[in-house]
């Protein structure tokens, strides 16, 4: 390394916050491409997803964690534990807060979902205090609020004492994201890159394929299908022509949910498959032959092997 060469930097930035605060959207915006699924359903991200963002001589490993919320089931507890584990192991923590929901709550106009989000935000703040950690605050969705309201919310959050920096941004539009990325790059410790410069994510292709289909499932059946559904890649077979044959199973908990996923004459699952296949071909750079089936498996969320596959702790 000559005196003219910048030393390389590489480290981890944990993206934490309440469900649906925009963590996955922000992760994708920082990376510059889609590495984490995004839906309107809360708690969509079930396990830490690592996205790799590059800026000059710095590599930022973004850990998109599951939301921090009040857990009720085993899967919930495992997800919250994974979120805090990601924060404790990171060089930098970014706490993403839905500014619009926070402001609505302060004005007494919050919906039930927004109130729960604010409660979860406060849970994160208390957790940071308990662990003696500081974070960068990313006030998200600023395109939905007035500036005077935004400044008041930022001031109130600053007074909690847990934030080293505050950024106002919109992960959806990209406004303010570049400024946050610059600060994260500077905060990374000096050292060699941990991943190849052209790698966007650290997630096995089989898992990524399952996540893509799960995203399309939730987007298509947001109202009809409960949160407790999952997708597994059962088979991945490369073919001589460079394409890949992928077989996946969508697991639901009740018999009544199977016809919802299938749709009339199989129309719904066909649409889900078409959308998922298009995204997979973009992600994997090859033609994909996708085959989906639906199985009813009550209590799938209590299967230890599934937790291991997702990188989650079962006994939490």
SERO-4910 file (N, C-alpha, C, O; in steps of 0.05 Angstrom, whole numbers):
BEGIN
 pado doro    nc1    nc2    nc3   cac1   cac2   cac3    cc1    cc2    cc3    oc1    oc2    oc3
  Unk    A     17    -24      0      0      0      0     18     25      0     35     28     17
  Unk    A     14     42    -19     29     67    -21     16     88     -4     -7     85      6
  Unk    A     30    111      0     18    133     16     -5    145      2    -21    159     15
  Unk    A     -8    140    -24    -30    152    -39    -55    134    -39    -77    143    -47
  Unk    A    -52    110    -29    -75     91    -29    -90     93     -2    -79     92     19
  Unk    A   -116     95     -5   -133     96     19   -134     68     32   -136     48     18
  Unk    A   -131     67     58   -134     41     72   -163     31     69   -182     47     70
  Unk    A   -167      6     65   -194     -5     63   -207     -7     90   -193    -10    111
  Unk    A   -233     -5     90   -248     -8    115   -270    -29    110   -281    -32     88
  Unk    A   -277    -43    131   -298    -63    129   -309    -69    157   -294    -71    176
  Unk    A   -336    -70    159   -348    -75    185   -378    -80    182   -388    -82    160
  Unk    A   -391    -81    204   -420    -89    205   -437    -66    216   -429    -53    236
  Unk    A   -459    -61    203   -479    -41    212   -505    -55    215   -517    -65    195
  Unk    A   -515    -57    240   -541    -70    245   -563    -50    241   -563    -28    251
  Unk    A   -583    -59    225   -607    -42    220   -629    -53    238   -640    -75    232
  Unk    A   -636    -39    259   -656    -49    278   -680    -30    279   -679     -7    269
  Unk    A   -702    -39    291   -725    -22    294   -751    -38    296   -750    -63    296
  Unk    A   -773    -24    298   -799    -37    299   -806    -50    273   -796    -42    252
  Unk    A   -824    -70    273   -833    -82    248   -845    -60    230   -860    -43    239
  Unk    A   -840    -62    204   -851    -44    184   -841    -15    187   -854      3    176
  Unk    A   -819    -11    200   -807     16    201   -793     24    175   -788     47    170
  Unk    A   -787      3    159   -773      8    133   -745     -2    133   -728      8    118
  Unk    A   -738    -21    151   -710    -30    153   -701    -44    128   -679    -39    118
  Unk    A   -718    -62    117   -710    -76     93   -708    -57     69   -690    -60     52
  Unk    A   -726    -38     67   -725    -19     45   -700     -2     47   -687      4     26
  Unk    A   -692      6     71   -667     21     75   -643      4     68   -624     14     55
  Unk    A   -643    -21     77   -621    -39     70   -617    -41     40   -595    -39     30
  Unk    A   -639    -46     26   -638    -48     -3   -628    -22    -16   -613    -22    -35
  Unk    A   -637      1     -5   -629     27    -16   -599     32    -12   -585     42    -30
  Unk    A   -588     24     11   -560     27     17   -543      9     -1   -521     17    -10
  Unk    A   -552    -16     -5   -537    -35    -22   -538    -26    -51   -519    -29    -66
  Unk    A   -562    -16    -59   -565     -8    -87   -580    -29   -103   -583    -25   -127
  Unk    A   -588    -50    -91   -604    -70   -104   -619    -86    -82   -613    -84    -58
  Unk    A   -638   -103    -91   -655   -116    -72   -641   -141    -60   -634   -159    -74
  Unk    A   -638   -140    -34   -626   -163    -20   -645   -173      2   -641   -195     13
  Unk    A   -665   -157      9   -683   -165     31   -712   -160     21   -717   -140      9
  Unk    A   -730   -179     28   -757   -176     17   -772   -155     32   -767   -149     56
  Unk    A   -791   -142     18   -806   -120     29   -836   -125     24   -844   -129      1
  Unk    A   -852   -125     45   -881   -127     42   -895   -109     62   -882    -97     79
  Unk    A   -921   -107     60   -936    -91     80   -941   -106    106   -949    -94    125
  Unk    A   -936   -132    106   -940   -147    130   -918   -141    151   -895   -139    144
  Unk    A   -926   -139    176   -907   -135    197   -891   -160    201   -901   -182    196
  Unk    A   -866   -158    211   -849   -180    218   -843   -198    193   -841   -222    195
  Unk    A   -841   -185    170   -835   -200    146   -807   -212    147   -803   -236    141
  Unk    A   -787   -196    156   -760   -206    159   -759   -224    183   -764   -215    206
  Unk    A   -751   -250    179   -752   -269    201   -724   -276    211   -721   -286    233
  Unk    A   -703   -270    196   -676   -276    205   -658   -254    194   -664   -242    174
  Unk    A   -634   -250    206   -616   -229    196   -607   -235    167   -598   -256    161
  Unk    A   -610   -215    151   -602   -216    122   -579   -197    119   -581   -173    126
  Unk    A   -557   -206    108   -533   -189    105   -532   -178     76   -530   -193     57
  Unk    A   -532   -152     74   -528   -139     48   -501   -125     48   -492   -115     69
  Unk    A   -488   -125     25   -461   -113     24   -462    -87      8   -468    -87    -16
  Unk    A   -455    -65     21   -455    -39      8   -426    -30      6   -410    -33     24
  Unk    A   -420    -18    -18   -393     -8    -23   -393     22    -26   -411     33    -39
  Unk    A   -373     35    -15   -370     64    -20   -341     70    -18   -329     68      4
  Unk    A   -329     78    -40   -300     84    -42   -284     60    -32   -286     38    -43
  Unk    A   -268     63    -10   -252     42      0   -264     28     24   -250     15     40
  Unk    A   -290     31     27   -304     20     50   -325      0     42   -339      3     22
  Unk    A   -327    -22     57   -347    -42     53   -364    -44     79   -354    -49    101
  Unk    A   -390    -39     75   -409    -39     98   -426    -63     96   -441    -67     77
  Unk    A   -424    -81    116   -441   -105    117   -466    -98    133   -465    -95    157
  Unk    A   -488    -94    119   -513    -86    131   -529   -110    140   -535   -128    124
  Unk    A   -534   -111    166   -549   -134    177   -578   -125    181   -584   -112    201
  Unk    A   -595   -133    163   -623   -126    165   -636   -146    184   -639   -169    178
  Unk    A   -643   -136    208   -652   -154    229   -682   -156    230   -696   -138    220
  Unk    A   -693   -177    242   -722   -178    247   -730   -155    265   -714   -145    280
  Unk    A   -755   -147    264   -765   -125    280   -764   -132    310   -766   -155    318
  Unk    A   -761   -111    326   -762   -114    355   -791   -107    364   -800    -85    360
  Unk    A   -804   -126    376   -832   -123    384   -837   -140    409   -819   -154    418
  Unk    A   -861   -140    419   -868   -156    443   -874   -185    433   -895   -189    420
  Unk    A   -857   -204    438   -861   -231    428   -883   -246    442   -887   -243    466
  Unk    A   -897   -263    427   -918   -279    438   -913   -309    434   -921   -326    450
  Unk    A   -900   -316    411   -896   -344    404   -866   -350    403   -849   -332    405
  Unk    A   -859   -375    400   -831   -383    399   -817   -369    376   -795   -359    379
  Unk    A   -830   -368    352   -817   -355    329   -812   -326    335   -791   -315    328
  Unk    A   -832   -312    348   -829   -284    355   -804   -280    373   -788   -263    368
  Unk    A   -802   -298    394   -780   -295    412   -753   -299    399   -734   -285    404
  Unk    A   -752   -318    380   -727   -324    366   -719   -300    348   -696   -293    345
  Unk    A   -740   -288    335   -735   -265    318   -724   -241    334   -705   -228    325
  Unk    A   -736   -235    357   -728   -212    373   -699   -217    383   -683   -199    384
  Unk    A   -694   -242    392   -667   -249    401   -647   -245    379   -624   -235    384
  Unk    A   -654   -252    355   -636   -249    332   -630   -220    326   -608   -212    319
  Unk    A   -651   -203    329   -648   -174    325   -628   -162    344   -610   -147    336
  Unk    A   -630   -169    370   -612   -158    390   -584   -170    387   -564   -156    392
  Unk    A   -582   -195    379   -556   -207    375   -541   -193    352   -517   -188    354
  Unk    A   -556   -186    331   -544   -172    309   -534   -144    317   -513   -135    308
  Unk    A   -549   -131    335   -541   -104    344   -516   -106    362   -498    -90    360
  Unk    A   -515   -126    379   -493   -128    398   -467   -135    384   -445   -128    394
  Unk    A   -468   -149    361   -444   -157    347   -435   -137    326   -414   -141    314
  Unk    A   -450   -115    323   -444    -96    301   -424    -74    310   -422    -68    333
  Unk    A   -411    -63    290   -394    -39    295   -411    -14    298   -403      4    313
  Unk    A   -433    -13    284   -451     10    285   -480      0    285   -486    -20    273
  Unk    A   -497     14    300   -525      7    300   -541     30    288   -537     53    295
  Unk    A   -559     23    270   -577     43    258   -605     36    267   -616     15    261
  Unk    A   -618     55    282   -646     50    291   -664     65    272   -664     90    271
  Unk    A   -680     50    257   -699     61    238   -726     66    252   -738     47    263
  Unk    A   -736     90    250   -762     97    262   -780    109    240   -771    126    224
  Unk    A   -805    100    240   -825    111    222   -833    138    232   -849    140    251
  Unk    A   -823    159    219   -829    186    228   -858    193    227   -869    206    245
  Unk    A   -872    184    207   -900    190    204   -916    178    227   -934    192    237
  Unk    A   -911    154    234   -925    141    256   -919    154    283   -937    158    300
  Unk    A   -894    162    286   -886    175    311   -900    202    315   -910    209    336
  Unk    A   -901    217    293   -914    243    294   -944    240    298   -956    256    313
  Unk    A   -956    221    285   -985    216    288   -991    209    317  -1012    218    328
  Unk    A   -974    193    329   -979    186    357   -977    210    376   -993    213    394
  Unk    A   -957    227    371   -953    250    388   -978    269    386   -984    283    405
  Unk    A   -991    269    363  -1014    286    358  -1040    272    367  -1062    284    364
  Unk    A  -1038    248    377  -1062    233    385  -1079    223    362  -1103    218    365
  Unk    A  -1066    220    338  -1081    212    314  -1071    185    303  -1077    178    280
  Unk    A  -1055    171    319  -1043    146    309  -1064    124    306  -1082    121    322
  Unk    A  -1060    107    286  -1076     83    283  -1066     62    303  -1045     67    316
  Unk    A  -1080     40    306  -1071     19    324  -1044      9    317  -1027      4    334
  Unk    A  -1039      5    291  -1013     -4    282   -991     15    288   -969      8    296
  Unk    A   -997     41    284   -976     62    290   -970     63    320   -947     67    327
  Unk    A   -990     60    337   -986     60    366   -968     37    374   -950     40    390
  Unk    A   -973     13    362   -956    -10    368   -927     -5    359   -908    -13    372
  Unk    A   -924      9    336   -898     15    325   -883     33    344   -859     30    349
  Unk    A   -897     53    355   -884     72    374   -876     57    400   -854     62    411
  Unk    A   -893     39    409   -886     23    432   -861      6    427   -845      4    445
  Unk    A   -859     -5    403   -836    -20    396   -811     -3    394   -789    -11    402
  Unk    A   -814     22    383   -792     41    382   -781     46    410   -757     45    415
  Unk    A   -800     51    429   -792     56    457   -778     32    469   -760     34    486
  Unk    A   -787      8    461   -775    -17    470   -745    -18    460   -728    -27    475
  Unk    A   -741     -9    436   -713     -9    426   -696     11    441   -674      5    449
  Unk    A   -707     35    446   -693     56    461   -685     45    489   -662     49    497
  Unk    A   -704     33    502   -698     22    529   -677      0    527   -660     -3    545
  Unk    A   -679    -17    506   -659    -38    502   -631    -27    498   -612    -37    508
  Unk    A   -629     -5    482   -603      8    478   -592     18    504   -568     16    510
  Unk    A   -609     30    520   -600     41    546   -591     18    564   -570     20    577
  Unk    A   -606     -4    565   -599    -27    582   -572    -39    574   -557    -48    591
  Unk    A   -566    -39    548   -541    -51    538   -518    -30    537   -496    -37    529
  Unk    A   -524     -5    544   -503     15    544   -494     21    516   -470     27    512
  Unk    A   -512     20    496   -504     24    468   -516     50    457   -537     59    466
  Unk    A   -502     61    438   -513     84    424   -517     77    395   -505     58    384
  Unk    A   -535     91    382   -542     85    354   -545    110    338   -546    132    348
  Unk    A   -544    106    312   -551    127    293   -581    125    288   -592    104    283
  Unk    A   -595    147    291   -624    148    286   -630    154    257   -620    174    247
  Unk    A   -645    137    244   -654    142    217   -684    147    218   -700    128    219
  Unk    A   -692    172    217   -721    179    217   -731    175    188   -724    191    171
  Unk    A   -746    154    184   -754    146    157   -782    157    150   -797    165    167
  Unk    A   -788    156    124   -814    164    113   -819    194    116   -841    203    122
  Unk    A   -797    210    114   -800    239    117   -817    252     95   -826    274     98
  Unk    A   -820    237     73   -837    248     51   -866    248     58   -883    259     43
  Unk    A   -874    237     81   -902    236     89   -909    256    111   -931    256    121
  Unk    A   -889    272    120   -894    290    143   -884    319    136   -869    323    118
  Unk    A   -894    338    153   -885    365    150   -859    369    165   -853    355    184
  Unk    A   -843    388    156   -816    392    166   -817    401    196   -800    391    212
  Unk    A   -835    419    203   -836    428    231   -843    405    250   -832    403    272
  Unk    A   -860    387    241   -867    364    258   -843    344    260   -838    332    280
  Unk    A   -828    342    237   -805    324    237   -784    334    256   -772    318    270
  Unk    A   -779    360    256   -758    371    274   -766    367    303   -748    362    320
  Unk    A   -791    370    309   -800    366    337   -796    337    345   -788    332    368
  Unk    A   -802    319    327   -799    290    333   -769    284    337   -762    268    355
  Unk    A   -752    295    320   -723    290    322   -712    301    348   -696    287    361
  Unk    A   -722    324    357   -712    335    382   -721    318    406   -705    313    424
  Unk    A   -745    308    406   -755    291    427   -739    265    429   -732    256    451
  Unk    A   -732    254    406   -717    229    406   -688    234    414   -675    218    427
  Unk    A   -677    257    405   -649    264    413   -647    266    443   -626    258    454
  Unk    A   -668    275    457   -667    278    486   -666    251    501   -662    251    525
  Unk    A   -671    229    487   -668    203    500   -639    196    507   -634    180    525
  Unk    A   -621    209    493   -592    205    498   -580    181    486   -557    175    493
  Unk    A   -594    166    469   -583    141    458   -572    145    430   -561    126    418
  Unk    A   -575    169    418   -568    172    390   -543    189    387   -541    211    399
  Unk    A   -524    180    371   -499    195    365   -504    214    342   -491    235    340
  Unk    A   -521    206    323   -527    222    299   -556    218    292   -568    197    299
  Unk    A   -567    237    278   -595    235    269   -596    242    239   -587    262    230
  Unk    A   -608    223    224   -612    228    195   -641    227    189   -656    210    199
  Unk    A   -650    245    173   -678    246    164   -678    237    134   -665    249    117
  Unk    A   -693    216    129   -691    205    102   -717    191     94   -735    187    110
  Unk    A   -717    184     69   -739    167     58   -726    144     43   -715    147     21
  Unk    A   -727    120     55   -715     97     42   -730     91     16   -718     80     -2
  Unk    A   -755     98     14   -771     92    -10   -762    109    -33   -758     99    -55
  Unk    A   -757    136    -29   -749    154    -51   -719    156    -53   -709    165    -74
  Unk    A   -704    149    -32   -675    151    -33   -665    178    -21   -641    182    -19
  Unk    A   -684    195    -14   -676    221     -3   -661    218     24   -672    206     42
  Unk    A   -637    228     25   -621    227     50   -605    201     54   -589    200     72
  Unk    A   -610    181     37   -596    155     41   -566    157     36   -550    145     50
  Unk    A   -558    173     16   -529    176     10   -514    188     33   -491    180     38
  Unk    A   -526    207     47   -512    219     70   -508    199     92   -486    198    104
  Unk    A   -528    183     97   -524    162    118   -503    142    109   -487    133    126
  Unk    A   -502    135     84   -482    115     74   -454    126     78   -436    110     85
  Unk    A   -450    152     74   -423    163     77   -414    161    106   -391    154    111
  Unk    A   -432    166    125   -425    165    153   -419    136    161   -401    131    177
  Unk    A   -435    117    151   -430     89    157   -403     80    147   -389     65    160
  Unk    A   -396     89    123   -371     81    111   -348     91    128   -328     76    132
  Unk    A   -349    115    138   -328    126    154   -326    112    182   -305    112    194
  Unk    A   -349    101    190   -349     88    217   -339     60    216   -334     48    237
  Unk    A   -334     49    193   -324     21    191   -295     20    199   -279     38    192
  Unk    A   -287      0    214   -259     -2    222   -241     -9    199   -249    -22    179
  Unk    A   -216      0    200   -196     -7    179   -192    -37    179   -190    -50    199
  Unk    A   -190    -47    154   -185    -76    151   -192    -84    123   -204    -69    108
  Unk    A   -185   -109    115   -191   -118     88   -221   -123     84   -236   -127    103
  Unk    A   -229   -122     59   -257   -128     53   -264   -157     61   -247   -175     60
  Unk    A   -289   -160     71   -297   -186     80   -311   -203     59   -315   -227     61
  Unk    A   -320   -189     37   -333   -202     15   -322   -191    -11   -311   -169    -12
  Unk    A   -325   -206    -33   -317   -195    -59   -333   -169    -65   -356   -166    -57
  Unk    A   -320   -150    -78   -332   -124    -83   -358   -125    -99   -374   -107    -96
  Unk    A   -361   -146   -115   -386   -147   -132   -407   -164   -119   -428   -170   -132
  Unk    A   -404   -173    -94   -424   -189    -80   -443   -171    -65   -434   -154    -49
  Unk    A   -469   -174    -70   -489   -156    -58   -501   -167    -32   -512   -152    -16
  Unk    A   -500   -193    -28   -513   -204     -5   -499   -230      4   -487   -244    -12
  Unk    A   -501   -236     30   -491   -261     41   -515   -278     49   -522   -278     73
  Unk    A   -527   -292     30   -550   -309     35   -550   -331     14   -548   -325    -10
  Unk    A   -552   -356     22   -552   -378      3   -574   -374    -18   -595   -364    -12
  Unk    A   -568   -383    -42   -588   -379    -64   -614   -394    -58   -635   -384    -65
  Unk    A   -612   -417    -46   -637   -432    -40   -654   -416    -21   -679   -415    -24
  Unk    A   -642   -403     -1   -656   -387     18   -667   -362      5   -690   -354      9
  Unk    A   -651   -349    -12   -660   -325    -26   -684   -332    -44   -703   -317    -45
  Unk    A   -683   -355    -57   -706   -363    -74   -731   -366    -57   -753   -358    -66
  Unk    A   -729   -378    -34   -752   -382    -16   -763   -355     -7   -787   -351     -4
  Unk    A   -744   -336     -1   -752   -310      8   -767   -294    -14   -786   -280     -8
  Unk    A   -758   -298    -38   -771   -284    -61   -800   -294    -63   -818   -278    -67
  Unk    A   -804   -320    -62   -831   -331    -64   -848   -322    -41   -872   -317    -44
  Unk    A   -836   -321    -17   -852   -313      7   -860   -284      4   -882   -277     13
  Unk    A   -843   -267     -7   -851   -240    -12   -875   -238    -30   -894   -223    -25
  Unk    A   -874   -253    -52   -896   -252    -72   -922   -263    -59   -944   -253    -65
  Unk    A   -919   -283    -43   -942   -295    -29   -955   -274    -11   -980   -271    -12
  Unk    A   -940   -259      4   -951   -239     22   -962   -215      7   -983   -204     14
  Unk    A   -948   -207    -14   -958   -184    -30   -984   -191    -44  -1002   -174    -45
  Unk    A   -987   -215    -53  -1012   -223    -67  -1035   -228    -48  -1058   -223    -55
  Unk    A  -1028   -239    -24  -1049   -247     -5  -1047   -232     21  -1051   -244     43
  Unk    A  -1041   -207     20  -1036   -191     44  -1060   -192     63  -1056   -195     87
  Unk    A  -1084   -190     53  -1108   -189     70  -1118   -217     77  -1127   -222    100
  Unk    A  -1116   -235     58  -1128   -262     62  -1111   -281     79  -1122   -297     94
  Unk    A  -1085   -280     75  -1067   -300     87  -1055   -291    113  -1043   -269    114
  Unk    A  -1058   -306    135  -1045   -298    160  -1015   -298    158  -1003   -309    139
  Unk    A  -1003   -286    179   -974   -283    179   -959   -310    180   -938   -313    168
  Unk    A   -972   -330    192   -958   -356    196   -959   -373    171   -974   -393    170
  Unk    A   -943   -366    151   -939   -383    128   -910   -381    121   -897   -361    127
  Unk    A   -899   -402    109   -871   -401    102   -866   -416     76   -883   -430     66
  Unk    A   -842   -412     65   -835   -425     40   -808   -439     43   -789   -428     55
  Unk    A   -805   -463     32   -780   -477     32   -772   -486      4   -789   -495    -11
  Unk    A   -747   -483     -2   -737   -493    -28   -729   -522    -24   -710   -529    -10
  Unk    A   -744   -540    -35   -740   -569    -32   -719   -580    -51   -705   -599    -44
  Unk    A   -718   -568    -75   -700   -579    -95   -688   -557   -112   -702   -538   -119
  Unk    A   -662   -559   -118   -648   -539   -135   -631   -555   -154   -610   -566   -146
  Unk    A   -638   -556   -179   -625   -573   -198   -615   -557   -223   -631   -549   -240
  Unk    A   -588   -551   -224   -577   -538   -248   -581   -555   -272   -578   -580   -270
  Unk    A   -586   -543   -295   -590   -558   -320   -568   -552   -339   -554   -532   -337
  Unk    A   -565   -570   -359   -543   -567   -378   -544   -541   -394   -523   -531   -402
  Unk    A   -568   -530   -398   -570   -506   -414   -565   -481   -398   -569   -458   -408
  Unk    A   -556   -484   -372   -550   -461   -356   -573   -452   -338   -570   -434   -321
  Unk    A   -597   -463   -343   -620   -456   -327   -620   -472   -301   -603   -490   -297
  Unk    A   -640   -467   -284   -642   -482   -259   -671   -489   -254   -689   -473   -258
  Unk    A   -676   -513   -245   -703   -523   -237   -705   -520   -207   -689   -532   -192
  Unk    A   -725   -505   -198   -729   -501   -169   -756   -511   -161   -777   -503   -173
  Unk    A   -757   -528   -141   -782   -538   -130   -785   -527   -102   -767   -530    -85
  Unk    A   -808   -515    -96   -813   -503    -70   -840   -512    -58   -859   -518    -73
  Unk    A   -841   -512    -32   -866   -518    -18   -874   -494     -1   -858   -483     14
  Unk    A   -899   -486     -4   -910   -465     13   -925   -479     36   -944   -495     31
  Unk    A   -917   -474     60   -930   -487     83   -949   -468     97   -942   -445    103
  Unk    A   -974   -477    101   -994   -462    116  -1003   -479    140   -997   -503    141
  Unk    A  -1017   -466    159  -1023   -480    183  -1050   -494    184  -1055   -512    199
  Unk    A  -1069   -484    167  -1096   -495    168  -1106   -504    140  -1097   -493    120
  Unk    A  -1124   -523    140  -1135   -533    114  -1149   -511     99  -1148   -510     74
  Unk    A  -1161   -492    113  -1176   -471    100  -1158   -451     85  -1167   -436     68
  Unk    A  -1132   -451     92  -1113   -432     79  -1103   -443     52  -1094   -427     35
  Unk    A  -1103   -469     49  -1092   -480     24  -1107   -470     -1  -1094   -462    -20
  Unk    A  -1134   -471     -2  -1148   -461    -25  -1144   -431    -30  -1146   -422    -52
  Unk    A  -1139   -416     -9  -1133   -387    -12  -1108   -384    -28  -1107   -367    -46
  Unk    A  -1087   -399    -21  -1062   -397    -36  -1064   -407    -64  -1053   -395    -83
  Unk    A  -1079   -429    -68  -1082   -440    -95  -1099   -421   -113  -1092   -417   -136
  Unk    A  -1121   -410   -102  -1138   -394   -118  -1157   -410   -136  -1153   -435   -138
  Unk    A  -1176   -397   -148  -1194   -411   -166  -1180   -423   -190  -1167   -409   -205
  Unk    A  -1182   -449   -193  -1169   -464   -215  -1139   -459   -215  -1126   -460   -237
  Unk    A  -1127   -454   -192  -1098   -450   -189  -1088   -423   -199  -1064   -420   -202
  Unk    A  -1106   -404   -202  -1098   -378   -214  -1079   -363   -195  -1060   -350   -204
  Unk    A  -1084   -364   -169  -1068   -348   -150  -1040   -358   -148  -1021   -342   -150
  Unk    A  -1037   -384   -145  -1010   -395   -142   -994   -392   -169   -970   -389   -169
  Unk    A  -1009   -392   -191   -995   -388   -217   -984   -359   -219   -962   -355   -228
  Unk    A  -1000   -340   -209   -990   -312   -209   -966   -309   -191   -947   -296   -198
  Unk    A   -968   -320   -167   -946   -319   -148   -921   -331   -160   -899   -320   -158
  Unk    A   -924   -354   -173   -901   -367   -186   -889   -350   -208   -864   -349   -211
  Unk    A   -905   -338   -225   -895   -321   -247   -879   -297   -236   -858   -291   -246
  Unk    A   -890   -284   -216   -876   -261   -204   -850   -269   -191   -830   -256   -194
  Unk    A   -851   -292   -176   -827   -301   -163   -805   -309   -183   -782   -303   -180
  Unk    A   -813   -323   -204   -794   -332   -224   -780   -308   -237   -756   -309   -242
  Unk    A   -795   -287   -243   -783   -263   -256   -761   -252   -238   -740   -245   -247
  Unk    A   -767   -249   -212   -748   -238   -193   -724   -257   -190   -701   -247   -188
  Unk    A   -729   -283   -190   -707   -302   -187   -688   -300   -211   -663   -301   -208
  Unk    A   -699   -297   -235   -682   -296   -259   -665   -271   -258   -642   -271   -266
  Unk    A   -676   -249   -247   -660   -224   -244   -638   -228   -223   -616   -219   -227
  Unk    A   -645   -242   -201   -626   -245   -179   -604   -265   -186   -581   -260   -179
  Unk    A   -611   -286   -200   -591   -308   -205   -578   -306   -233   -559   -321   -238
  Unk    A   -589   -289   -250   -577   -286   -276   -579   -310   -294   -562   -314   -311
  Unk    A   -601   -325   -292   -605   -348   -309   -635   -353   -311   -651   -342   -296
  Unk    A   -642   -370   -330   -670   -378   -333   -678   -396   -310   -662   -413   -302
  Unk    A   -702   -392   -299   -711   -408   -276   -737   -423   -284   -756   -411   -295
  Unk    A   -738   -449   -277   -762   -465   -280   -772   -470   -252   -760   -485   -237
  Unk    A   -793   -456   -244   -803   -457   -217   -828   -473   -214   -847   -470   -229
  Unk    A   -828   -491   -194   -852   -508   -189   -859   -505   -160   -843   -509   -142
  Unk    A   -885   -497   -155   -894   -492   -128   -916   -512   -120   -933   -520   -137
  Unk    A   -916   -521    -95   -939   -536    -85   -945   -526    -57   -928   -513    -44
  Unk    A   -969   -531    -47   -978   -521    -21   -984   -545     -3   -998   -563    -11
  Unk    A   -974   -544     22   -979   -565     41   -989   -553     67   -981   -531     75
  Unk    A  -1007   -567     80  -1017   -559    106   -999   -573    127   -997   -597    127
  Unk    A   -987   -557    145   -971   -569    166   -975   -553    191   -961   -534    197
  Unk    A   -994   -560    207  -1000   -546    232   -975   -546    250   -961   -566    253
  Unk    A   -969   -523    262   -947   -520    280   -920   -521    267   -900   -528    280
  Unk    A   -918   -514    241   -892   -514    228   -872   -496    242   -848   -501    241
  Unk    A   -882   -475    256   -864   -456    269   -852   -467    295   -837   -453    308
  Unk    A   -858   -492    302   -846   -505    325   -827   -528    317   -821   -545    333
  Unk    A   -819   -527    292   -800   -547    281   -771   -537    285   -764   -517    272
  Unk    A   -756   -551    301   -728   -542    307   -711   -539    282   -695   -520    280
  Unk    A   -714   -557    263   -698   -557    239   -702   -531    223   -683   -521    210
  Unk    A   -726   -521    223   -732   -496    208   -717   -473    220   -708   -455    206
  Unk    A   -715   -472    246   -701   -451    260   -671   -452    253   -658   -431    248
  Unk    A   -660   -476    252   -632   -479    245   -627   -470    217   -607   -457    211
  Unk    A   -645   -476    198   -642   -468    171   -643   -437    168   -630   -426    150
  Unk    A   -659   -424    185   -661   -395    184   -640   -381    201   -638   -356    201
  Unk    A   -623   -396    214   -602   -384    231   -613   -372    257   -602   -354    268
  Unk    A   -636   -383    266   -649   -373    291   -644   -393    313   -641   -417    309
  Unk    A   -644   -382    338   -643   -399    361   -671   -411    367   -690   -396    368
  Unk    A   -672   -437    372   -697   -450    378   -705   -447    407   -728   -441    413
  Unk    A   -686   -451    425   -691   -451    453   -687   -422    465   -667   -417    478
  Unk    A   -706   -405    459   -705   -377    469   -729   -372    488   -732   -350    498
***
